[in-house]
Amino acid sequence: MTSIIRMTPVSGGGEESPHCYLLDVDGFHFLLDCGWDSNFSMDFIKELKKHVSKIDAILLSYPDQLHLGALPYLVGQLGVSCPIYATVPVYKMGQMFLYDVYQARHNIEEFYLYTLDEVDMAFEKITQLKYNQSVSLKGKGQGIIITPIPAGHMIGGTIWKIVKDGEEDIVYAVDFNHKKERHLNGCEIDKLTRPSLLITDALNATYAQAKRRQRDEQLMTNILSTLRNNGNVLVCVDTAGRVLELAHMVDQLWSNKDSGLLAYSLALLNNVSYNVVEFAKSQIEWMSEKLMKVMGERKSNPFQFRHLKLCHSMAEVNKVPAPKVVLASLPDLEAGFARELFMAWCSNPKHSIILTSRCGTGTLGDDLIKNGGDRVISLDVKRRVKLTGDELEKYRLQERFRNKKAHSAMVVEALDESSDSDDDMEIIARPGGTTKVVKHDILVMKSETAKKQTGFFKSNKSKYPMFPYHEEKIKYDDYGELIRYEDFMDVSDNTAKSQEDYSPQQFQDIEEEQETTEVPTKCVSSKQNFKVNCNIQYIDFEGRTDGESIYKLLTALRPHRVILVRGNESCLNAMASFCRDIVGKNDGSEKVFTPKNGETVDATTERFIYQVKLRDSLFSKLGFSKAKSSQEAWVAWIDGIIKMSDEIPDIVVNEGENAEEKEERLKADVPVLEAMEDDESSGHPTSFVNEVKLSDFKLVLTRNGIPSEFQQGNLTCGHSGNVLLRRHESGRVMLEGCLSDDYYLIRNLLYQQYAIV
C-alpha cells in the first residue's frame, strides 16, 4: 500500500535561500528545517504563515542559522506547538547559535523579532534523540517512523529517514559531508539502499573542492606571514558549528613547538565562547573515533584548549597581546564581533581577513569573497550608546510615569482582593459628625432600620453569620508556594562586607558596573567609508561534500525519486540531468523534481492514486473485510459521487474570499465522497482481494485435517482426491471437482483467505 507524498519549498526552492520545506506524508505535515537568512527577510515569514496551521512536526538537521534560525519566531510569535525533533548536539549548540545572533543584533540595533525567553521556550519543546534512534509517531502520524542518521558537516548534523508503514522510505539529506574530519566522522548515507524518495540540495553540484592538505597549508601560510609581519589575523567563523574544527586545528598548530607560533596570541571571540567549548567537552561521543581514542588513551579532553583564549567582548580581545589570531563570529560579517574587528583592522595592510564559508547574497562577506580588497566600501556603522542629557531625563520621567501607573494598577488589584473583608467593616457615627470605621471581632447583625438594597438585581455577595477573617492569597507556581528569598538571606556580620573592605579602585569599578546596568541606551547608525587595504582571502572550511563525490554517492544510492532543493539554476540543472540518468523513466512519469518556492510537487510512488474525504453518512454504511496482509489492511466497496466543497450545500465557504484565495483553497481542498441513492447504485460483481499461494493454502488444509499433495503444479486435495486447485494464467486460483462435503469445505477455507467485497 503506497502513500501520497507531496513537498512544498517555503524557502530554498530553486535558489540559495535557507532551508525550509513542508513535506506531506498521507496528510501528516513535516516542516523540514526552518532556516532564516542573516537579513531576517519577512517575505519568508509571510510565506511560512500560510502553512503554520498545517505543521504536525518539525525536524531539525543542523544547529546553525540556515537550518533553525526561524524557530523562536515560529514558536514565540506564530504559536507553533507541535513536537520538534533534533539530536542532542543540535539542541545544545542551536541555542548557542541563536543566543549569539540575538546578542550580536541587540548590541547594534533594536531587535524585536524574538527574545531570549522565546529561544528558551522553543528549545524546551525539542525532543532530543541519539543517532539511529527510531521514533514511532502517534495519533495523526500513526505508522510513521523517523530516524536520525549521522550527516557530518557539524556536530549533531542529521540525515532524516522517514518510513511510512514499513514501505515508503523518504531520506532528507542536505549539506552532508562524507569525508572524515579532525573532530567529526563522515556521513552514513552510503548505508541506505534505494529509498523511495531522496530530498537533497544541489548547492555544490558544480563545485570543485581543494584537497584538505592544500587548504590547511593556505591557512597556515596566511597566518604565519601575517603574524611575522606584525599584523593581526581575523578568521570569520560561525558560533558553535564549523568553529570547533578550526579551533581544534589552530590549537594543535600552536601546540607544535616547531611551528614558531608560540610567540603569538590566539583567541576565540563570541558572546557564548565559554559555553560552546564546555558543551564541546561534554559531547566527545558525538565526534570522530580519533578524538574518542585520544581521550581514552591520554585521559585528556581534546577541547581543553591550552593556547586558545576565550573572549566575550571587544574589551577582552583588546587586552590580548598583538600580533594575534582571532576566531570571531559571525561568518557573513553582517553583525557581531567579526564585523567590528573588520572595521577596526581593514585599513591596515599588515592585517589579514580570512573568510571560511560562502555567505548569503548581499552580505558583506559575500562582497569581500567576490570583489576582494584594495578599494573603498561604504558600510552602515551601528552601535548602542548610553543616553545622556535631555534624553536621559525624558527617559527617567517616562519610567517614573510607567512605575506610577503600574503601582496604581497593583493597588486596585489589592483592593479588589480585599473586598470580601470590607463587608465586615461598619461605620459608626459619633457626636460632632465624626465617623469611625470599626472591624468587629464577631459579626454584628445590622438593624432592620438599616438602609436596604435598592435596585432590580439581587446582590451577588451572600452574607452568612461567621467570624470575620480575611484569608491572604498565597502565590504559587508548578512546584508549590513561591519562596521569598529575603526570608532566608543571611544578614550576619561575617557575610556582609563593610565599606572599609573595599579599596577606592574597587568602589570605582562597582560604580561603573552599576552605571552600565542602570543607564538606559539607544541605537545610533551612520554611513561611513572604509578603505580596505588588508589582505582578504577565502579558504573553504565549510565541510560539505563536493560535486564529484555527490554524483558518486547518488549512483550508489539509486533512489526511485529525487527532489532537488537549494542551489542556483546551473547547479540544479546539472544535478537534475545526472539524476535522470541514474533514476530512469521506465513508466514515463517524472521522477526528478526541482520545485520553486511555493510550488507543490507530487512525489507519490504509485500513479492513479487519489485522496478523498468520506462523509459520516457514507462511512457508517460501509462493510469492511480484513485483507490478509502484513499491514492488516481493511477493504470495502464504495459506490459514491465525488464532489468539491463548493458543490456541497452544508459545507460553509468564506464568501468574502478573493479569486487568488479561492484558487489556493481549491488546490488544498480534498474532494468529498458522498453516498449514492439506492436506486442510482447498480451494484457490482463480487471481488476477491488477496493473492493466495497454493503452498500456503496446503498448510491451511493440513491444519484442518484435509489431505493434499502437489501433482504437476496443481494441488490435489480431499479424502478421495476429487478436488483440484490450479492457478490460471491470469493469476486466479481455479477450484474444480465433484460436488461433495470435501468440495464445499475446501471452498469455504479458500474463501477465508480473501477479503470479499
TORKETI-758347 format. One record per residue (C-alpha): residue in one letter; z, y, x. Coordinates in steps of 0.2 Angstrom, whole numbers, plus 2048, in hexadecimal, padded with zeros to 3 digits. Each point is the difference from the previous one (the first is absolute). Layout:
// TORKETI-758347
aZYX ...
***
This chain:
// TORKETI-758347
m800800800 t7FA810808 s8088127FF i7F98117FC i80180A810 r7FC813800 m80480D80E t7FF8137FF p80280B810 v80C80F7FC s7FE805812 g7F67F880F g7F17FC7F6 g7EF804809 e80980C80C e80E80180D s80E8067F5 p8117F7800 h8027EF7F8 c8047FE7ED y7F87F37F5 l8037FA7EE l7FD7ED7FF d8007F87EF v8037ED7FF d7FF7FA7EE g8088107FA f80E80180D h7FD81080B f804801812 l800810809 l7FB7FB812 d80880E80B c8028127FB g7FB80A80F w7FF813800 d7F780B80D s80880D80B n7FB80E7F5 f8087F87F1 s7F08027F5 m8058027ED d7EE7FA7FB f8067EE805 i8108027F6 k7F68067F1 e7F57F0801 l8107F5803 k8088077F0 k7F37F87F5 h8067EF806 v812802801 s8047F87EF k7F77F1805 i8087FC811 d80B7EF7FF a8037FE813 i7FD809810 l7FC7F7810 l80380A811 s7F67FB810 y80780B80D p80E80D802 d7F5810804 q7FA80F7F6 l7EF7F87FD h8077F17F7 l8108067F7 g800813801 a7FF8037ED l80E7F47FC p80E80D7FE y7F580A7F5 l7FB7F17F6 v8127FB7FC g809811800 q7F380B7F7 l7F57F37F6 g80E7F57FB v7F97EF807 s80D7F37FE c7F77F0803 p8057F380E i7FA805812 y7FE7F380D a7FF802813 t8077F8810 v810805808 p7F980A80E v7F480A7F4 y8108047F5 k80A80680F m7F280980A g7F88077F0 q80F80A7FD m800807811 f7EE8057FE l8038097F0 y811808807 d7F680780F v7F18067F5 y80C8097F4 q80A80880E a7F1805809 r7F98097F1 h8118077FA n802808812 i7F080B7FD e7FE8027ED e8077FE7EF f7FD7ED7FC y8027FC7EE l7F67F07FE y80F7F4802 t811801807 l80A7F480C d80A7FA7F1 e7EF7FB7F8 v7FB7F7810 d8117F67FF m7FD7FD7ED a7EF7F9803 f8057F480E e80F7FA7F6 k7F37F87F5 i7F87F680E t8027ED800 q8007FC813 l7F77F0805 k7FE7F5810 y7EF7FA806 n7F97F17F6 q80D8027F3 s7F87FD7EF v8068097F1 s7FC7FA7EE l7FE80E7F4 k8087FF7EF g7FC8077EE k7EF808800 g7FC7F9811 q8047EE7FC g7F67F480B i7FD80D80E i8077FD811 i80080D80E t8027FC812 p80180C80F i7F77FB810 p801808812 a7F380D802 g804808811 h7FC812803 m8128067FC i8117F77FF g8017F87EF g7EE8027FC t7FA7F57F2 i7F17F77FA w8037FC7ED k7FB7EF7F9 i8008007ED v7FD7EF7F7 k7FE7FE7ED d8047EF7F9 g7FD7F8810 e7ED8037FF e7FB812803 d806806811 i7FD812804 v803807812 y804813802 a7FD803813 v7FE812807 d803807811 f8057EF807 n8007FC813 h7FC7EF806 k804803812 k8117FE808 e80980F806 r80F80480B h80C8017F1 l7F67F77F2 n7F77EF7FD g7EF8017F8 c7FC7FD7EE e7FF7EF7F8 i7F08037F5 d7F77F1809 k80C7F47F8 l7F98047EF t7F27F67F9 r7F28067F4 p80980C7F5 s7F98047EF l801812804 l80280A810 i8058137FF t7FE808811 d7FB810808 a7F180580A l80780E80A n7FC7F7811 a7F07F77FB t7F680980C y80D80580D a8007F9812 q8117FF807 a804802813 k80A7F2808 r813801800 r800801814 q7F480E800 r80A80A7F3 d8107FD809 e7F8806810 q7FA8107F7 l8118047FA m8087FD811 t7F380A809 n80280F7F4 i813800801 l8017FE813 s7F380E804 t80880C7F4 l8127FD806 r7FB801812 n7F88117FC n8118067F9 g7FA7FF7EE n8077F97F0 v7F87F27F6 l8018007ED v7FC7EF7F8 c7FD8017ED v8077F17F8 d8067FB7EE t8127FF7FB a8057ED800 g7F07F6801 r7F480080F v80D80B80A l80A7F0803 e7F17F980A l7FE81080A a813802803 h8027EF806 m7F180280C v805810808 d8127FB802 q7F97F0809 l7F580C80B w80F80B805 s80A7F0804 n7F37FB80D k806808811 d7EF7FF807 s7F980B7F2 g807810807 l8058067EF l813800802 a800812806 y7FA8067EF s8088007EF l7FB7F67F0 a8058057EE l7FD7FA7EE l80180F7F4 n8017FE7ED n80C8037F3 v8067EE7FF s7FD7FA812 y8127F8801 n7FE7F67F0 v7EF7FA804 v8057F9811 e8107F87F8 f7F67F87F2 a7F47FA80D k80E7F880A s8067F67F0 q7EE7FA7FC i7FB7F680F e7FD7F17F6 w7F18097F7 m7F8804811 s7F67F680D e8067EF807 k800808811 l80D80C7FC m80B7F37F7 k7FF7F5810 v80580F80B m80F8047F5 g8057ED800 e7FE7FF813 r807810806 k80C8037F2 s7FA8127FF n7F78097F2 p7EF806805 f8028107F6 q810805809 f7F680D809 r806805812 h7F580F803 l7FB8067EF k80B80E7FA l8018027ED c7FF8127F9 h8018077EE s7FC812803 m7F680C80A a811806808 e8037EF806 v7EF7FD807 n800811809 k8107FA809 v7F67F1808 p7FB805811 a7ED803803 p7F47F9805 k8027F47F1 v7F77F47F4 v8048037EE l7FC7F37F2 a80080B7F0 s7FC7FF7EE l7F58027F6 p7EF7F9806 d7F580C7F6 l809810807 e8008077EE a813802801 g80F7FA80A f805801812 a7EF7FB807 r7F98107F8 e80D80B807 l7FE7F9812 f7EE8017FE m8018137FC a80C80380E w7F67F680E c7EE8017FB s7FC81080A n8067F9810 p7F27F680A k80E7F6809 h8057F87F0 s7F87F17F7 i7FF7FA7EE i7FC7EE7FC l7FB7FB7EE t8037EE7FD s7F87FD7EE r7F28077F6 c80680D7F3 g7FB8057EF t7F180C7FD g805812801 t8107FE80B l803808810 g8007EF809 d7EF7FC7F9 d7FA810806 l8067FE812 i7F97EE801 k7EF8067FA n7FF811809 g80C7FE80F g807810809 d7FA80F80A r7FF80B7F0 v80A80B7F5 i8067F97EF s8098097F2 l80F7F77F9 d80D8047F2 v811802808 k80D7FC7F4 r813800803 r8118017F7 v80A810804 k8118067FB l80280E7F3 t806810806 g8048127F9 d7FB8047EE e7F97EE7FD l8107F8805 e80A80C7F4 k7F47FD7F2 y8027ED803 r813801800 l80080A7EF q7F57F37F8 e80B7F2807 r80F8097F9 f7F88027EF r7FB7ED800 n8127FB804 k80780B7F3 k7F47F97F3 a8047EE806 h8138047FF s7FE8077EE a7F77F07FB m80E7F5807 v80D80B7F6 v7F77FD7F0 e7FF7EE803 a8127FF804 l8048097F0 d7F67F47F6 e8097F2808 s8118077FB s7FB8047EE d80A7F17FA s810806807 d7FD8117F9 d8037F97EF d8127FE803 m802812805 e80880C7F2 i801812800 i8118077FB a8028127FA r80E80A806 p8088117FA g7F780E807 g7EF7F87FE t8017F6810 t7FA7EE800 k8057F180A v7F67F0803 v80B7F17FE k7FC7EE805 h80C7F57F7 d8087F0807 i7FC7F77F0 l7F38047F3 v80680D7F4 m7F87FF7EF k7F98107F9 s8068077F0 e7F67FE7F0 t7FE813800 a7F67FF810 k7EF8067FF k7F57F27FA q7EF7FC807 t7F28087F8 g7EE7FB7FF f7F57F37F9 f8017F380E k8107F7805 s807802811 n7FB7F280C k811800809 s80C7F47F7 k813805802 y80D7F2801 p813801802 m8027FD813 f80980780F p7F480D808 y7F97F9811 h7F1806809 e7F87F280A e7F7805810 k7EF7F9802 i7FF7F6810 k7EF80180A y7F97F0806 d7F17F8807 d7F97EE802 y80E7FB80B g80E8077F6 e80B810800 l7FA80E80C i80B80380F r806811804 y7FF800813 e80C80F802 d80E7F47F8 f7FE7F5810 m7FD80C80E d80D80080E v806811802 s80D7FC80D d80180B810 n7FA7F280C t7EF8007F8 a7FD8127FD k7FA80B80E s808811802 q7F680F805 e808800811 d7F77EF804 y7EF808800 s7F880A80E p7F78107FC q7EF7F7804 q8057F27F4 f80480D7F2 q7EF808803 d7F77F07FE i80A7FC7F0 e7FB8117F9 e7EE7FE805 e8007EF7F8 q8088067F0 e7F480F800 t7F07F4801 t8077F67F1 e80580E7F5 v7F280D803 p7F27FE7F4 t7EE7FF807 k7EE8047FB c7EF7FB806 v7F480B808 s7ED7FD805 s7F480980B k7EF7FD807 q7FF800813 n7F27FC80D f8047F380D k7F67FE810 v7FF7ED804 n7FF7FF813 c80A7EF801 n7F87EF802 i7FC7F77F0 q7FD7EE800 y7FF7F27F2 i8067EF805 d7FF7F37F3 f8117F87FC e7FD7FD7EE g8027ED801 r7F27FC7F4 t7F37F2801 d7EF806806 g7F07FD7F8 e7FA7F180A s8107F77FD i8008047ED y7EF7F87FE k8067F0809 l80F7FF7F5 l7F68027F0 t7F47F2806 a80F7F4802 l8088067F0 r7F07FE7F5 p8078087F0 h7F87FD7EF r8008137FC v80481080A i8058117FB l7FE80D80E v80B810800 r80480F80C g7F280480C n7F180C801 e7F07FC7F9 s7F87F980F c80F7F4803 l8007FA7EE n7ED7FD800 a8017F6811 m80E7F57FB a7F97FD7EE s7F07FA807 f8097F480C c80B7FA7F2 r7F17FC7F5 d7F97F580D i8107F6802 v8047FF7ED g7EF7FD7F9 k7F98037EF n7FE7EE7F9 d8038047EE g7F7811800 s81080A7FD e80680E80B k80E7FA80C v80380F80C f8068107F8 t802812807 p8088097F2 k803813800 n8108097FB g8037FD7ED e7F27F37FF t8067EF7F9 v7F87F0807 d8017EF7F7 a8037F380E t8037F17F3 t7FA7F0808 e7F97F87F0 r7F28097F6 f8008027ED i8128017FF y80880D7F4 q8118077FB v8048037EE k8108047F6 l8057F47F1 r8078087F0 d8107F87FA s7F87FB7F0 l7F47F580A f80B7FA80D s80C7F87F3 k7F27F67F9 l7FB7F8810 g8037ED803 f8027FE813 s7FE7EF809 k8067FC811 a7F37FD80D k8037F380E s80080C80F s80B80580F q8038117F8 e8057F97EF a7F380A7F7 w8008017ED v7EF8027F6 a7FB8047EF w7F08047F6 i7FE8127FA d7F48067F3 g802813800 i7F7811801 i80180B810 k8038127FC m80581080A s80F80A7FC d7F680E7F8 e7F97F47F3 i8117FA7FA p80880B7F3 d8137FB804 i7FE805812 v804812803 v7F580A80C n804811806 e7F480C7F6 g80280E80C e7F87F780F n7F1807808 a7F07F6805 e8057FD812 e8127F97FA k7F77F57F3 e7F57F980D e80E7FC80B r80A7F87F2 l7F27F57FA k7FD7FA812 a8137FB801 d8017F97EE v8007EE7FE p7F67FA7F0 v80A7F97F2 l7FC7EF7F8 e8038007ED a8007F07F5 m7F17FC7F5 e8017FD7EE d8007EE7FB d7F08017F6 e7F7808810 s8067F280C s7F37F2800 g80B7F480A h7FC7F8811 p7FD7EF807 t80F7F7808 s802804812 f8097F580D v80780A80F n8047F7810 e7F77F580D v8067EE7FF k7FE7F580F l7FE7ED7FC s80B7FB80E d80E80B7F9 f7FD7F97EE k8027EE807 l812805805 v8038067EF l7FA7EF7F8 t80B7F680C r80F80A7FB n7FD7FC7EE g7FD7ED804 i7ED8007FE p7F77F680D s7F1809808 e7F47FE80F f7F1808807 q7EF7F87FF q7F1808808 g8088127FE n8057FD7EE l8127FC7F9 t8017F17F6 c8107FF7F6 g8097F77F2 h8087EF7FF s7EF7F87FC g7F780C80B n7F58077F1 v803812803 l7F580A80E l803811807 r7F280880A r7FC811806 h7F08087FA e7F480A80B s8068107F7 g8127FC806 r8067FA7EF v80A7F07FE m7F87F47F4 l80A7F37F6 e7F77F17FA g8067EF7F9 c8047F67F0 l80B8087F3 s8117F8803 d813804802 d7FC802813 y7F280C7FD y80A80C7F5 l80F7FF80C i7F580480F r7F780E7F7 n8118087FC l8067FF812 l7EF808805 y80280E7F4 q812803807 q7F8805810 y7F780F7F9 a8048107F8 i7F77FF7EF v7FB8107F8 
***
